[in-house]
């Protein structure tokens, strides 16, 4: 927790009055949102999930609701979000929380994207390090699963013995990457499978900075 808190606070140090701020999803992003609440800045937040929206509102951050954001597409000054894995080229795996589709939309609309992670997230290679989340239309689960089999086995994400449903009313297939295809190509190839909404690889919109936290509270800025 110390590591996550340290990076969250570090990234929040870049947020200034008047900014439009992308709010990530997950335990690390949540620490940043709480910190922004404490800082009591005059900002507008763009939440990347329903959960994040609720938390941001509860700590007093002025929120642009998702639909309004999509309609008006204001430019976001800075997006602060976590990740499940980060490779040496700053390619990311996200989607452990199932929010990667909106998170990618927010990151893409942001002038700056600061990624906040603890040191356990750093890996030499993304392949095999963490399941890749693929958001799928519910009617396409079986066909996408068959297509994904060429890359590795996939599993429908469950929560409390029920199918996990995303904020966009879709399902998630988590697949373990077993082939050595470059992740940059894979991100695009998976999204070309009919029925796929988006996947948790972030290789196009990479972070502009990665803040890495350590258990003693030290932070490295990459
Ligand atoms: C959610 C995400 C999160 O950023 C990722 O899962 C990291 O979460 P945490 O900070 O809890 O480790 O991509 O979809």
Boltz pocket constraint, residues with backbone or C-beta under 6 A from the ligand:
constraints:
  - pocket:
      binder: B
      contacts: [[A, 24], [A, 25], [A, 26], [A, 27], [A, 28], [A, 29], [A, 81], [A, 82], [A, 83], [A, 84], [A, 93], [A, 94], [A, 95], [A, 96], [A, 97], [A, 98], [A, 99], [A, 100], [A, 103], [A, 116]]
      max_distance: 6.0
